[in-house]
Amino acid sequence: MYKLIVGCPQCGNKVIWEANNQFRPFCSERCKLNDLSQWAQESYRIPLTDNDHEHHEATES
């Protein structure tokens, strides 16, 4: 049977993508918690486009 292997988003280790991997897509609980921590610290952000910036300024006026 073919097994899908993906890279852990945190450390890049190879992980078999299967239902019984409780940490997927991460390789371990540590990587999963590191990712959650980065979200909580607002390390991940979606950049504003010029259009978003203009809309934000227009709604503040």
C-alpha positions in Angstrom: 0.0 0.0 0.0 1.2 3.5 -0.9 1.9 5.8 2.1 1.9 9.6 1.7 5.0 11.2 3.2 5.0 14.9 4.0 7.4 17.3 5.7 6.7 18.6 9.2 5.8 22.3 8.8 8.0 23.2 11.8 11.2 21.1 11.5 11.0 19.5 8.0 11.2 15.9 9.3 9.5 13.4 7.1 6.1 12.2 8.5 3.8 9.5 7.2 0.3 11.1 6.7 -2.1 8.6 8.2 -5.1 8.8 10.5 -3.4 7.3 13.6 -0.8 10.1 13.6 -2.3 12.3 16.3 0.1 15.2 15.6 -0.3 15.4 11.8 0.8 17.3 9.9 3.5 17.7 12.6 6.0 15.0 13.5 5.6 15.4 17.3 3.8 17.2 20.1 6.7 19.5 20.4 6.4 20.8 16.8 2.6 21.1 17.2 3.0 23.2 20.4 5.7 25.3 18.8 3.4 26.1 15.9 0.5 27.0 18.3 2.9 29.2 20.3 3.9 31.1 17.1 0.2 31.7 16.3 -0.5 32.9 19.9 2.5 35.3 19.7 1.1 36.6 16.4 4.3 35.6 14.5 2.2 34.5 11.6 0.5 37.4 9.8 -1.3 37.8 6.5 0.1 40.9 4.8 -2.2 43.7 3.9 -2.5 44.6 0.2 -2.6 48.2 -0.9 -6.4 47.8 -1.4 -6.8 46.5 2.2 -4.8 49.5 3.5 -7.0 52.0 1.6 -10.2 50.3 2.9 -8.9 50.4 6.5 -8.1 54.1 6.2 -11.5 54.9 4.7 -13.4 53.1 7.5 -11.5 55.0 10.2 -12.4 58.4 8.8 
